[in-house]
Amino acid sequence: MESPRILLLFSGKRKSGKDFLTENLLKILGTEKCEIVRISEPIKSFWAKDKNLNLKELLSDGPYKELHRKEMIVWSEEQRAKDYGIFCRKAMQQVTKPICIVSDIRRKTDILWFQENYPSQMLRVRVECSDSTRTSRGWKFQSGIDDAESECDLDNYSKWDHIINNDQAGKSVEEILSPLLQSTDF
C-alpha cells in the first residue's frame, strides 16, 4: 500500500455534489499524481457479487443504486460494528498516487480510522449546499436513508479543515474549489 502525501477526505449529504467536485478536482490536479477512492466501493462490490447485481450501476449515481441503498446500509453497519475500519482499509489498498481523494467519508469512525493511519497527511473537507439545491439535483428525503447514521453522523462534526459551499450560484467549479486549492501544497 502506497502512503499518499496528501489525503483529502470529502464528506457531504446525498446530492451535495461530492462526486462532481471530487471528479473536477481530479481533473485539475491530474491523474498522473492524483486518484479518487471510495469507501463505498468495497461495500458495493460485495453486494453486487452476493446479490448478482450490476456493479457498474451500483457505483453510479442513478436510481439502480437507490433501490439497494437501504439494504446495503444495514449490511455495512453490521460489518462496521465488528470492525469500524473494514471499508476504509479495503479502499486504501488500491492507492498508488501521492494525492488521494476519498470522496465519501460518512462517519466519525471513518475519520477516526484515517486519523489513526494517516494523521499528518489528511485534510477533512465538508461539502454543503441547501436542501433546495439538493432537490434540484434529484434528492428527495427518504426515511431510513436520509435520517440514518450514514447521512447524519457528521452533521455535528466540527473539525473540518475546509467547508465548501456547493450551491454554485453562478460560480465555476474552479471558483468553488479555489480556497482548497490555494491553501494546500499540491
N, C-alpha and C positions, 0 to 999 in steps of 0.2 A: 504494500500500500504506500503510494507516494504521499508525502505530507505537504499539503498546499502551503504556500507562503501567505496567501490571503484567503480567508473563508468567509463568504458573505451569506449570512443566514436570513432569508426573506420570510416574513410572516404577513398574513393578512386574511381577511374574511373571503368567503367564496365570492367570486366575481369582482374582487377589488382590483384585479389587474396584475396580480403577481407574475403570472406566466408571461403576459405581454411585456412587462418591464424587464423581467429577467432575460427573456429572449432578445430584447433590444440591447440590454447591457452586454450580453454575449457578443452581439454584432459589433458594438462599439469597441469592446476590449479585444476582440479577435479570437477565433477558435484555436490559433496556434499556442495561446498561453492561458486560455480560459475555457471552462466547461461547466455545464449545469448537471447537478444530480438531484434526484427527487426521492425523498424518504418514502413516498407513496409507491414508487416503482416496485420494490420488493413485495409490498402488500398485494399490489395488483397482479404481479407475475404469479404469485402463489394462487391467488383467487382465480385467475384465468385458467391456470393448469388444473386446479382442483375441480372447478365447475365447468370445464371445457368451454370457455368463453374466448372472445376475440380480445387479445391483449392490446392490440393497437387501439381499438375502440375504448377500452378501459382507461388507457393512458391519455385519451383525448379529453377535450373539454365539452363533450357533447352529451346528448340525452342517454346514450347507452350506459355511460358511467353512472349517471344519476339513478338508473334502475337498480344498480347494485351497491350504491354508496352505503346505505344503511346497514346492510349485512356485513359489508367489508369493515365498517367502523366497529361493529360489535366484535367481529373476529379479531381485528387488530388490537382492540383494547384488551381482550383476553390474553393475547401474546405479550403485550406490554406489561401486563400485571405480573407476568413471570420474569420478564427482562426488559426494563424500560428502554434500553439502548439497542434492542434487536434490529430494528429497521434502520436506524442511523448508521450502525456499524456495517450492515449489509450494503447500504447505499454508498458509503465511503470506500468500500473495497474496489470500486470502479475508478477512483480518482487517479489521474495521471498528469494533470496540468498544475502549474503554480498558482493559478487563481481558480477557486471553486465556488460556484454559486449553488447554494441549497435553496431550492425555490419554494419549499413547502413546510417550513417549521410551523408546528401547530400546538405544541405543548411545552410546558415548563420543563418537563423531563427531557424533551428534545434539546432544549438549550443547555440543561444540566449536563447531558452526555457530551455535547460539543465543548462545553466549558472544561469538563474533566479531561478531554482528549486533545483539544486544540486551544488552550487558554490564551495564547498570545497571538494567534492568527485570526480569531473570529471577530466579525462585526455584525451586530444584530440590526436588521433593517425591518421596520414595520411599514406596510403599505396600507394606507387608509383612503377611504372615499365615502361619500354619503350613500345612504340606502337608495336614494333616487337614482344615483349613478349606477349602483349595482343592479337595480331593477331595469334600467335601460340596457344593461348588458345581459339580461335574461334571468336575473336572480328573482326567485320567489321564495319567501320563507317556507321552510318545511320543518315541521315539528319532528323531533328526534334526530335532526341533522343540524339545523342552524342553532339549536339550543343545547347541543351536545358538547362534550369536552373538546372534541376535535375542532370545533369552531370557536369556543368561548374561553378555553383555558388561559389564553394570553391576553384577554381583554383588559385585565387589570395589571398586567406586567408593565413595569416602568423603566427597565434598564436598557432601553433601545439606544443604540449609537446613532441611528438616523431614523427619522419618521418622514415618509414620503407621502404627500397628498396627491392622490391619483384621480382626482375629479376631472382633470385635463381641460379645464375651461379655456380652450383655445391655445393651450401650451403644447409645444412639441415634446416628444419623448426625451430629447436631449435636454430641454429646459427642466423637465420633471426630474431627471436623473442628475442634473448639474451639481447640486450640493454634495451628493455622494461622490461623484467623480472628482470634484475639486478638493475634497477633504481626505482622499485616500491615495496613497502612493502605489498606483498600479504599474 
